[in-house]
Amino acid sequence: MKNLLFTLIIGLTIISCSKSDDDKKTYGIYGNWKGTFNGGDSGSWVAVFHEDGNVTGSANSKNTDSMLDLEGSINEDGEFNATIGNSSTGAEFKGKISGNKISGKWTNEYYEISGDFEGKHQ
């Protein structure tokens, strides 16, 4: 009887550990994020990183004094790509998540400006 109880406890522990390992893999990637960008333009951004890999949100540009759409993607490795504004005159953001923070570079070829961005999981 003690062996059966011991085996049951060990089995439940293994199942519990494997679930928490999966949770750790996605922690810090999905959910609400916000941050800032600077360089040739500056401002702030907010986004939701969805579990299907899509990213949606908005950014506020100080140069244009306007709110712009943010659309992009994130993969399980934390690699982030997004466009702020439209595809012909907007900025491309590329970065990487590390823990609960994200950072990277942005470029806008149309206006020939670029800079850095950073953010944090909320």
C-alpha positions in Angstrom: 0.0 0.0 0.0 2.9 2.4 0.8 4.5 1.6 -2.5 1.3 2.4 -4.4 0.9 5.7 -2.5 4.5 6.6 -3.2 4.2 5.8 -6.9 1.0 7.9 -7.1 2.7 10.9 -5.4 5.8 10.6 -7.7 3.5 10.4 -10.8 1.5 13.5 -9.8 4.8 15.4 -9.1 6.1 14.6 -12.6 2.9 15.7 -14.2 2.9 19.0 -12.2 6.5 19.7 -13.1 5.9 19.2 -16.8 3.0 21.7 -16.8 5.0 24.3 -15.0 7.8 23.9 -17.5 5.4 24.7 -20.3 4.1 27.7 -18.4 7.7 29.0 -18.0 8.2 28.7 -21.7 5.5 31.2 -22.5 5.8 33.5 -19.5 6.8 36.9 -20.5 5.9 36.5 -24.2 2.1 36.7 -24.4 -0.1 39.4 -23.0 0.1 43.2 -22.6 3.3 45.1 -23.3 4.2 48.8 -23.4 7.3 50.8 -24.0 9.0 53.7 -25.7 11.0 54.4 -28.9 13.6 57.1 -29.7 16.0 58.2 -32.4 14.7 60.0 -35.5 11.3 59.9 -33.9 10.2 59.2 -30.4 7.1 58.2 -28.6 5.3 55.3 -26.8 3.7 52.1 -27.8 1.3 49.5 -26.4 0.6 46.0 -27.7 -1.0 42.7 -27.0 1.2 39.7 -27.9 -1.4 37.0 -28.7 -0.8 33.2 -28.3 -1.3 32.6 -32.0 1.8 34.8 -32.7 0.0 37.9 -33.8 0.7 41.3 -32.3 -1.7 44.2 -32.3 -1.6 47.6 -30.7 -0.8 51.3 -31.3 2.1 53.8 -31.1 2.1 57.5 -30.5 4.6 59.4 -32.7 5.9 62.7 -31.4 7.0 63.8 -34.9 3.6 63.4 -36.4 1.6 64.0 -33.2 -0.6 61.0 -34.1 -1.6 57.6 -33.0 -0.6 54.8 -35.4 -1.6 51.2 -35.7 0.9 48.5 -34.7 0.7 45.1 -36.3 3.2 42.3 -36.3 4.2 38.9 -35.0 6.1 37.2 -32.2 7.5 33.7 -32.2 8.1 31.2 -29.3 11.8 32.3 -29.2 10.7 35.8 -28.5 11.7 37.3 -31.9 9.4 40.3 -32.6 8.7 42.0 -35.9 6.1 44.7 -36.4 5.0 47.6 -38.6 3.8 50.9 -37.1 1.8 52.9 -39.6 1.3 51.6 -43.1 3.7 49.3 -45.0 4.8 52.0 -47.5 5.6 54.9 -45.1 5.6 53.2 -41.7 8.4 52.1 -39.4 9.6 48.5 -39.1 10.4 47.3 -35.6 12.6 44.2 -35.0 13.6 43.0 -31.5 13.9 40.2 -29.0 12.4 39.4 -25.7 14.7 38.7 -22.7 12.8 37.8 -19.5 10.0 40.3 -19.1 11.6 43.0 -21.3 11.9 43.6 -25.0 14.4 45.7 -27.0 15.5 46.3 -30.5 15.9 48.6 -33.5 13.4 50.4 -35.7 13.8 51.9 -39.2 11.7 54.0 -41.4 13.1 53.9 -44.9 10.6 56.4 -46.3 11.6 59.2 -43.9 15.2 57.9 -43.6 15.1 57.8 -39.8 15.8 55.0 -37.3 16.3 54.4 -33.6 15.9 52.0 -30.7 12.9 50.8 -28.8 12.3 49.0 -25.5 9.4 47.8 -23.5 8.2 45.7 -20.6 5.6 43.0 -20.1 2.6 44.3 -18.0 
